[in-house]
Structures are given as C-alpha cells and as structure tokens.
Amino acid sequence: MAVLIVALVPLFFGYMLILLIARYSPNVPRIEGNHANQGDDDRPEITPDEFADVVHELLGALGLETVFSSIGTGGVVDVTARDPKPLSGGRLLVHASPLLSHGQIDAAEVLNFADSVRGDMGALKGIFIALAGFTAEARSAVRSTPAPVDLIDSAALLDLVKEHLTGRAPTGSDDPAEALLAYRGFATGVKRHPRHVAVEETEENM
C-alpha cells in the first residue's frame, strides 16, 4: 500500500501542475507575422479554381503526372501525382491550401499530413503548400518526421512559378507569376490571373 501511495503522489502533483500551466499560461499565437492577414491588404483572395490551376500547371511543369485530384472545402487541393522517372520516380502526395483566414499551418496539421504520407506505402514524399505559411513549430516538427515532407509557403510557391511557368504561357497571356501578385498572400502587384480576367470579361459582355 505504501508503495502505491509513493507512486501516486508524484503523479497527482504532476497532473495538478499541468492543469495550472494550461490554465494560466498565455496562448501562443498561431499567426506569426503573417502579412497575408493584415487588414491593409485589400486585394482579393485567389479563387479555388485559379489556385487549383496554378497547382496543376506547376506539377505538370515539374514533370509530374496527376493520377488523382480533388478540391475540398475552401479550395483545398489534394493531388496524388506520379514522377515517371524510371529509377528515381514514384508517387507523391500533394496537399495545397489557399486559405488565409485560418492563419498559419501549425505543427499538428503538418504531422497529420506526414502520417498520411507514411501510411501510403507507395509514396516517396509529401508536399504541403499553404499560402498562409507555417509556424516555426511546424517547420521544426517536419524535420523530425519519418516521412519526407516539403513545406511550401506563398513566397516559395511564387518562386517556383517564376522558375517553371514563366515563359510557358501562350503569347499574349499574362505572366503566371505576375498574375499571382494581384492576390492577397503574395507580394504587391497589379495583374490578375487569366481565368479571373476571362470571367470578368464574360460578365461584362452579358
């Protein structure tokens, strides 16, 4: 009996200490200097269709073949892609979110995605794209996951579009990277995505 009491007393005090810390410690903000959520940015957010276009065009430019694709709530895109290279190729899982209102992606979401990648026995790696960016904890956590996962925020996405899609647009079309600059979450710009321009012109002609 005495042994049981000796064992339970530290557990009790440890539990009480956890409750006190949880009750009185300040909340850690999820958004860490995310310029995409500042109120002085009056640019529109990119639409789900436009965002999906960018993701698929970029994957194609990288030499990846789309096996399966779906668009969920808020325009979140999930893609199963295949790298056709004979020796180094394989399947990749892509999770891309255009959402800005929910703030930066935290460690829990990144680790959940990493678990999905690890659970897919045929997947080589995962790619998590988030325009809102990632917390420092999320970037730290991804380095310790058993499944390789690349984190791509809006700045990295813009750089990839500049590198792989600029110059591929049809003659007379807007530069894809420049078009993204018209949307919240990207650096300040003036041009609009070609799909958005086409919709506006159709509405004006009706």
C-alpha positions as CSV (number, residue, x, y, z in Angstrom):
1,M,0.0,0.0,0.0
2,A,2.8,2.4,0.9
3,V,4.5,1.7,-2.4
4,L,1.3,2.6,-4.2
5,I,0.9,5.9,-2.4
6,V,4.5,6.8,-3.1
7,A,3.9,6.1,-6.8
8,L,0.6,8.0,-7.0
9,V,1.6,11.2,-5.1
10,P,4.1,12.4,-7.8
11,L,1.6,11.6,-10.5
12,F,-1.1,13.7,-8.6
13,F,1.2,16.7,-8.2
14,G,2.4,16.4,-11.8
15,Y,-1.2,16.4,-13.0
16,M,-2.1,19.4,-10.9
17,L,1.0,21.2,-12.3
18,I,-0.1,20.6,-15.8
19,L,-3.6,21.9,-15.1
20,L,-2.1,25.1,-13.6
21,I,0.1,25.7,-16.6
22,A,-2.7,25.1,-19.0
23,R,-5.0,27.4,-17.0
24,Y,-2.7,30.4,-16.5
25,S,-0.1,30.3,-19.3
26,P,-0.7,32.8,-22.2
27,N,-2.0,31.5,-25.5
28,V,0.7,31.1,-28.2
29,P,-0.5,32.9,-31.4
30,R,-0.9,30.7,-34.4
31,I,-0.2,33.6,-36.8
32,E,3.4,34.8,-36.6
33,G,3.7,38.0,-38.6
34,N,1.7,36.6,-41.5
35,H,1.5,39.6,-43.8
36,A,-1.3,37.8,-45.7
37,N,-3.8,38.6,-42.9
38,Q,-3.0,42.2,-42.4
39,G,-6.1,44.4,-42.8
40,D,-4.4,46.9,-45.1
41,D,-4.2,44.4,-47.9
42,D,-7.4,45.0,-49.9
43,R,-6.5,42.6,-52.7
44,P,-8.9,39.7,-53.2
45,E,-8.0,36.1,-52.3
46,I,-7.3,33.7,-55.1
47,T,-10.3,31.6,-56.0
48,P,-10.3,27.8,-55.6
49,D,-10.3,27.2,-59.4
50,E,-7.5,29.6,-60.0
51,F,-5.4,28.1,-57.2
52,A,-6.1,24.6,-58.5
53,D,-4.9,25.8,-62.0
54,V,-1.7,27.0,-60.5
55,V,-1.0,23.8,-58.6
56,H,-1.7,21.5,-61.6
57,E,0.2,23.7,-64.0
58,L,3.2,23.7,-61.7
59,L,3.1,20.0,-61.2
60,G,3.0,19.4,-64.9
61,A,5.9,21.8,-65.5
62,L,7.9,19.8,-62.9
63,G,7.3,16.7,-65.0
64,L,4.8,15.1,-62.6
65,E,1.7,13.3,-63.9
66,T,-1.6,13.8,-62.0
67,V,-3.1,10.4,-61.0
68,F,-5.9,11.8,-58.8
69,S,-7.1,15.3,-57.8
70,S,-9.9,16.7,-55.7
71,I,-10.9,20.1,-54.4
72,G,-12.3,20.3,-50.9
73,T,-13.8,22.9,-48.6
74,G,-12.3,26.4,-49.1
75,G,-10.4,25.3,-52.3
76,V,-8.0,22.9,-50.6
77,V,-6.5,20.8,-53.3
78,D,-5.3,17.2,-52.8
79,V,-3.3,15.6,-55.5
80,T,-1.8,12.2,-56.0
81,A,1.0,12.7,-58.6
82,R,3.5,10.4,-60.2
83,D,7.0,11.0,-61.1
84,P,7.6,8.9,-64.3
85,K,11.4,8.7,-64.0
86,P,12.3,5.0,-64.3
87,L,14.8,4.8,-61.4
88,S,14.0,7.7,-59.0
89,G,10.3,8.2,-59.8
90,G,7.3,7.2,-57.8
91,R,4.1,8.5,-56.2
92,L,3.9,11.9,-54.4
93,L,1.1,13.2,-52.2
94,V,0.3,17.0,-52.5
95,H,-1.9,18.9,-50.1
96,A,-2.3,22.6,-51.1
97,S,-4.4,25.1,-49.2
98,P,-5.2,28.7,-50.4
99,L,-6.8,29.5,-47.0
100,L,-5.6,32.7,-45.3
101,S,-8.3,33.3,-42.7
102,H,-7.3,30.3,-40.5
103,G,-3.8,31.6,-40.0
104,Q,-0.5,29.7,-40.4
105,I,-0.4,25.9,-40.5
106,D,0.6,24.5,-37.1
107,A,2.7,21.5,-36.2
108,A,-0.3,19.3,-35.7
109,E,-1.5,19.7,-39.2
110,V,1.9,19.1,-40.7
111,L,2.4,16.0,-38.6
112,N,-1.0,14.7,-39.6
113,F,-0.1,15.1,-43.2
114,A,3.3,13.4,-42.6
115,D,1.4,10.5,-41.1
116,S,-0.7,10.2,-44.2
117,V,2.4,10.1,-46.4
118,R,4.0,7.5,-44.2
119,G,0.8,5.4,-44.2
120,D,0.8,5.4,-48.0
121,M,3.4,2.6,-48.6
122,G,4.0,3.7,-52.3
123,A,4.5,7.4,-51.6
124,L,8.0,8.8,-52.0
125,K,7.3,12.1,-50.2
126,G,4.7,14.7,-49.4
127,I,4.4,18.3,-50.5
128,F,2.4,20.7,-48.3
129,I,1.6,24.0,-49.9
130,A,0.0,26.7,-47.8
131,L,-0.4,30.4,-48.8
132,A,-0.8,31.3,-45.1
133,G,2.6,29.9,-44.3
134,F,3.8,27.7,-41.5
135,T,4.6,28.3,-37.8
136,A,8.1,27.9,-36.6
137,E,7.0,24.8,-34.6
138,A,5.6,23.3,-37.8
139,R,8.9,23.8,-39.7
140,S,10.8,22.3,-36.8
141,A,8.4,19.3,-36.4
142,V,8.6,18.4,-40.1
143,R,12.4,17.8,-39.8
144,S,11.8,15.0,-37.3
145,T,9.1,13.2,-39.2
146,P,9.9,9.7,-40.6
147,A,8.2,10.6,-43.9
148,P,9.9,13.3,-46.1
149,V,7.6,16.4,-46.4
150,D,8.4,19.6,-48.2
151,L,6.7,22.8,-46.9
152,I,6.0,25.5,-49.5
153,D,4.6,28.9,-48.4
154,S,3.4,31.7,-50.8
155,A,6.9,33.1,-51.3
156,A,8.3,29.7,-52.2
157,L,5.3,29.0,-54.5
158,L,5.8,32.2,-56.3
159,D,9.5,31.4,-56.8
160,L,8.6,28.0,-58.2
161,V,6.0,29.6,-60.6
162,K,8.6,32.1,-61.7
163,E,11.1,29.4,-62.3
164,H,9.0,26.8,-64.0
165,L,5.9,28.5,-65.5
166,T,7.2,32.0,-66.6
167,G,7.8,31.9,-70.4
168,R,5.4,28.9,-70.9
169,A,2.3,31.0,-71.1
170,P,0.7,31.4,-74.5
171,T,1.7,34.5,-76.5
172,G,-0.4,37.5,-75.3
173,S,-1.2,35.9,-71.9
174,D,-0.2,37.4,-68.5
175,D,2.9,36.1,-66.9
176,P,1.6,33.5,-64.3
177,A,3.9,34.8,-61.6
178,E,2.8,38.4,-62.2
179,A,-0.8,37.3,-62.2
180,L,-0.4,35.9,-58.7
181,L,0.8,39.2,-57.4
182,A,-2.8,40.6,-57.7
183,Y,-3.9,38.3,-54.8
184,R,-3.6,38.6,-51.1
185,G,-0.8,36.5,-49.7
186,F,1.6,37.3,-52.4
187,A,3.9,40.4,-52.8
188,T,2.1,43.5,-54.0
189,G,1.2,43.6,-57.7
190,V,-1.4,44.7,-60.2
191,K,-2.1,41.9,-62.7
192,R,-4.9,39.3,-62.4
193,H,-5.0,35.6,-63.1
194,P,-6.1,34.8,-66.7
195,R,-9.1,32.8,-65.5
196,H,-10.3,35.7,-63.4
197,V,-9.9,38.1,-66.3
198,A,-11.8,35.8,-68.6
199,V,-14.7,35.6,-66.1
200,E,-14.9,39.4,-65.7
201,E,-14.9,39.9,-69.5
202,T,-17.7,37.3,-69.9
203,E,-19.8,39.0,-67.2
204,E,-19.3,42.4,-68.9
205,N,-20.4,41.1,-72.2
206,M,-23.6,39.6,-70.8
